[in-house]
Amino acid sequence: MNKQTLEDIEVTGKRVLVRVDFNVPIEEQGVDKLPQYDQRIRASMPTIRYLLDHSARVVLCSHLGRPDGRVVEGLRMAPIAARLEALLGRPVKYVQDCIGPEVEKDVAALKPGEVLLLENLRFYPGETANDQMFARALASLADIFVMDAFAVAHRAHASTVGVPQHLPSVAGFLLAREIEVVGNVLGHPERPMGALLGGAKVSDKVQVLENLVPRVSVLLIGGGMGVTFLRALGLPTGRSQIEEDLLETATRVRHQALAKGITFHIPQDVVVAREFEPDAQPLGVFSAEEVPEDSYIMDIGPRTVEIYIRNLQRCRTILWNGPVGVFEFPAFAEGTTKLARAMASLDATTIVGGGSTAEVVEELGLADRFTHVSTGGGASLELLGGKELPGIAALANRGM
């Protein structure tokens, strides 16, 4: 990685503004259960502890939820500050604003080794609009900026690309690790390398597919995108949603993979249901050639699971992005669960590409058995697709 990191800059005594990603699902899960879903908070601990250990004056900023540029009481950062305080084992000051005289006063009062958490950035419309006045106001709070929020590195927001225009800016340890891991996957993986791609849509992963085909030895497709690949082969898919405009793309990717001698698999058998509902029950397991017209494909079948595991076992590097079934419906989580457990047991470099896939391994208690679990879904996909992310591009390069 050619971006400067914390270790390339002097932070002692400095006011350091850190863009973290504390966007935890507090609306869905509730405040009381925060210790059970605080992975994103814990992921930034190495950066925060390093700064505190080096006597920096630490100012943290993050968004939470989607308040759409207005104050939403249920999305204030107070519970996050309390959880952060428990994790750090030291006081965390919290101010109910991001900019302005009150914030400036509290930041000025910070002593070396102290930490303050700002209010939800997205209470201000200027955050997502990358408003330069808002960015300058944030930057005025600090001497140095640290970007450690990989999950929003693909967003050109005030706190990701605006602030670096006004301050010396470096990558935090979490962000540096994400860049390093993806860089190794795309550039120097231990081979053979395999990719398991699932999730709802081909459109989400077109660039990833096209960027990985020249690099992998094994390509396995599942989930909703697997359904589109099945239809592209002329196979029946019942009432399942199909991305009709991407059938040609699916065909092209398949032909490219086969032309390069890649082991390429789409589901051979599937689990179907009459309804696409959380309480739906399996109608049964069917061959991919015999899916009933009045059914929905909900999961990969046991024969496909066996084939996928057998192929993954011969890989030295594995990238996984996207569940292979409707994992959020308990009756259709089996395929994803079995593949997750199989990968967790392998002696290989195993990388989970964030988003819903990260949620799967965390829910199964397997996160610590994978080499790397990305903190960013959309950002991870764009980086794997070969894109330069705005929040990374804005940081200083080494040698500057």
Secondary structure, 3 states (H helix, E strand, C coil): CCECEHHHCCCCCCEEEEECCCCCCHHHHCHHHHHHCCHHHHHCHHHHHHHHHCCCEEEEECCCCCCCCCCCHHHCCHHHHHHHHHHHCCCCEECCCCCCHHHHHHHHCCCCCCEEECCCHHHCHHHHCCCHHHHHHHHCCCCEEEECCHHHCCCCCHHHHHHHHCCCEEECHHHHHHHHHHHHHHHCCCCCEEEEECCCCCHHHHHHHHHHCCCCCEEEECHHHHHHHHHHCCCCCCCCCCCHHHHHHHHHHHHHHHHCCCEEECCCEEEEECCCCCCCCEEEEEECCCCCCCCEEEEECHHHHHHHHHHHCCCCEEEEECCCCCCCCHHHCHHHHHHHHHHHCCCCEEEECCHHHHHHHHHCCCHHHCCEECCCHHHHHHHHCCCCCHHHHCCCECCC
